[in-house]
Amino acid sequence: MFTDRRTYTDFLANVLADRLKQLQALGLIRRRGTGRGATYALTEKGLDLLPAMLELVSWSARHDRHTAAPPDFVARIRRDREAVATALRKNLRRGYGLD
């Protein structure tokens, strides 16, 4: 399928660019800057997905023995998902300059 690393890398870059455009079109992320220096940040709509994402992390820890989710983070989610979501949302909002 791929004849050299450059072709493979170009393919991955195109897939990433397409996914980022889709997320932007859905209003989940916004782009800052142009070209290679562009960065992406979650919007308020994207931040509202945090509870669902935390549930996926918890589900993964239950059903995938190879999950990359750190056990201490999973334990925090299981103890108090809302507190974890609130703390993450606060840190992300601050980092994205949304507060």
C-alpha positions as CSV (number, residue, x, y, z in Angstrom):
1,M,0.0,0.0,0.0
2,F,2.8,2.4,0.9
3,T,6.0,2.4,-1.0
4,D,8.1,4.7,1.2
5,R,7.9,6.5,4.5
6,R,7.2,9.8,2.9
7,T,4.1,8.5,1.3
8,Y,3.0,7.0,4.6
9,T,3.7,10.2,6.4
10,D,1.8,12.2,3.8
11,F,-1.1,9.9,4.2
12,L,-1.2,10.3,8.0
13,A,-0.9,14.1,7.6
14,N,-3.9,14.1,5.2
15,V,-5.9,11.9,7.6
16,L,-5.1,14.2,10.5
17,A,-5.9,17.3,8.6
18,D,-9.3,15.8,7.5
19,R,-10.1,14.8,11.1
20,L,-9.2,18.3,12.4
21,K,-11.4,19.9,9.8
22,Q,-14.3,17.7,10.8
23,L,-13.9,18.5,14.5
24,Q,-13.8,22.2,13.6
25,A,-16.9,21.9,11.4
26,L,-18.7,20.3,14.4
27,G,-17.6,23.2,16.6
28,L,-15.6,20.9,19.0
29,I,-12.2,22.6,18.4
30,R,-10.9,25.9,17.1
31,R,-7.8,26.6,15.2
32,R,-5.3,29.3,16.2
33,G,-2.7,30.5,13.8
34,T,-1.8,29.3,10.3
35,G,0.4,26.8,8.6
36,R,2.6,24.5,10.6
37,G,2.5,26.8,13.5
38,A,-1.3,26.3,14.0
39,T,-2.6,25.0,17.2
40,Y,-6.0,23.6,18.1
41,A,-8.0,24.0,21.3
42,L,-11.3,22.6,22.6
43,T,-14.3,24.9,22.4
44,E,-16.9,25.0,25.1
45,K,-18.9,22.4,23.1
46,G,-15.8,20.2,23.1
47,L,-15.3,20.6,26.8
48,D,-18.8,19.5,27.3
49,L,-17.7,16.1,26.1
50,L,-15.5,15.6,29.1
51,P,-18.0,13.4,31.1
52,A,-18.4,11.1,28.1
53,M,-14.7,10.9,27.6
54,L,-14.1,10.0,31.2
55,E,-16.7,7.3,31.0
56,L,-14.8,5.9,28.0
57,V,-11.6,5.9,30.0
58,S,-13.4,4.0,32.8
59,W,-14.9,1.6,30.4
60,S,-11.5,0.9,28.8
61,A,-10.0,0.2,32.1
62,R,-12.7,-2.4,32.8
63,H,-12.6,-4.1,29.5
64,D,-9.1,-3.7,28.0
65,R,-6.3,-5.1,30.0
66,H,-3.9,-3.2,27.7
67,T,-5.4,0.2,28.4
68,A,-3.1,3.1,28.6
69,A,-5.2,4.8,31.3
70,P,-3.2,5.3,34.5
71,P,-4.7,3.2,37.3
72,D,-4.7,6.2,39.7
73,F,-6.6,8.3,37.2
74,V,-9.1,5.6,36.7
75,A,-9.6,5.3,40.4
76,R,-10.2,9.0,40.7
77,I,-12.8,8.8,38.0
78,R,-14.6,6.0,39.7
79,R,-14.5,7.8,43.0
80,D,-15.9,11.1,41.8
81,R,-16.3,11.5,38.1
82,E,-17.9,14.9,38.4
83,A,-15.0,16.3,40.5
84,V,-12.5,15.0,37.9
85,A,-14.5,16.5,35.1
86,T,-14.8,19.9,36.9
87,A,-11.0,20.0,37.6
88,L,-10.1,19.0,34.0
89,R,-12.6,21.5,32.6
90,K,-11.1,24.3,34.8
91,N,-7.5,23.5,33.8
92,L,-8.3,23.2,30.1
93,R,-10.4,26.4,30.1
94,R,-7.4,28.2,31.8
95,G,-4.9,26.7,29.3
96,Y,-7.1,27.6,26.4
97,G,-7.7,31.1,27.7
98,L,-11.5,30.6,28.0
99,D,-11.9,31.9,31.5
